[in-house]
Amino acid sequence: MQQCFYIHTDQLDARFIQKLRAMFGAREVRITVEAAEQQKRPSQKEVFLKMEQHSKKLSRVKIDPSVDIAALANEVNDTPL
C-alpha cells in the first residue's frame, strides 16, 4: 500500500502519526520526505475542459439502470485504505 500526503511542516503532529497508524496498522513502513513544489490550482475553465474531455470519452459507456451508483460510491468511500 502506498499513500502520498501533501502537508506543511507546521501541521505535522501526533494526530498525523495516529492517522498513519490507523491506515497502515501494526507493520513496518518506509517514510520518505521531500520538499514539494507548490502546485498551481487549476482554473474553473481548465477543470471544465478536463471534465468535458472525460465526458466525451465515457459517452458510449452504458450502465445497467438497476445498478445503484450511490450505493457503490458509498461503499468505495466507506472502505478503509
C-alpha positions in Angstrom: 0.0 0.0 0.0 1.2 3.5 -0.8 -0.1 6.9 0.2 1.1 10.3 -0.7 0.4 13.3 1.6 1.0 17.0 1.0 1.3 18.6 4.3 3.0 21.7 5.7 5.6 21.0 8.3 3.7 23.2 10.8 0.9 20.6 10.6 3.0 17.6 11.5 1.8 16.5 14.9 0.7 13.4 16.9 -2.6 13.3 15.1 -0.8 12.9 11.7 1.1 9.9 13.2 -2.1 8.5 14.5 -3.7 8.7 11.0 -0.7 6.8 9.6 -1.0 4.1 12.2 -4.7 3.8 11.5 -4.1 3.5 7.8 -1.2 1.0 7.9 -1.8 -0.9 11.1 1.0 -2.6 13.0 3.6 -3.2 10.4 6.9 -1.7 9.2 6.6 1.3 6.9 9.1 3.4 4.9 8.7 7.1 5.2 10.3 9.3 2.6 10.2 13.1 3.0 10.9 15.6 0.2 10.2 19.2 -0.4 7.0 19.6 -2.5 6.7 22.3 -5.1 3.6 24.5 -4.7 1.1 23.1 -7.1 -0.9 25.6 -9.2 -4.6 25.3 -8.6 -6.4 24.8 -11.9 -8.9 27.5 -13.1 -12.6 26.7 -13.4 -12.2 26.8 -17.2 -9.4 24.2 -17.0 -11.5 21.9 -14.8 -14.5 22.3 -17.1 -12.4 21.4 -20.2 -11.0 18.4 -18.5 -14.5 17.2 -17.4 -15.7 17.8 -21.0 -12.8 15.5 -22.3 -13.8 12.8 -19.8 -17.5 13.1 -20.7 -16.7 12.6 -24.4 -14.5 9.6 -23.6 -17.3 8.0 -21.5 -20.3 9.0 -23.7 -20.5 5.4 -25.1 -20.4 3.7 -21.7 -23.8 2.2 -20.8 -24.7 1.4 -17.2 -27.4 -1.0 -16.3 -30.3 1.1 -14.8 -30.7 -1.4 -11.9 -27.2 -0.5 -10.6 -27.4 1.7 -7.5 -24.5 4.1 -8.3 -24.9 6.0 -5.0 -24.6 2.7 -3.0 -21.4 1.9 -5.0 -19.9 5.4 -4.2 -20.8 5.0 -0.6 -19.2 1.6 -0.5 -16.0 2.9 -2.1 -15.9 5.9 0.3 -16.5 3.7 3.4 -13.8 1.3 2.5 -10.6 2.0 4.6 -7.5 2.4 2.7 
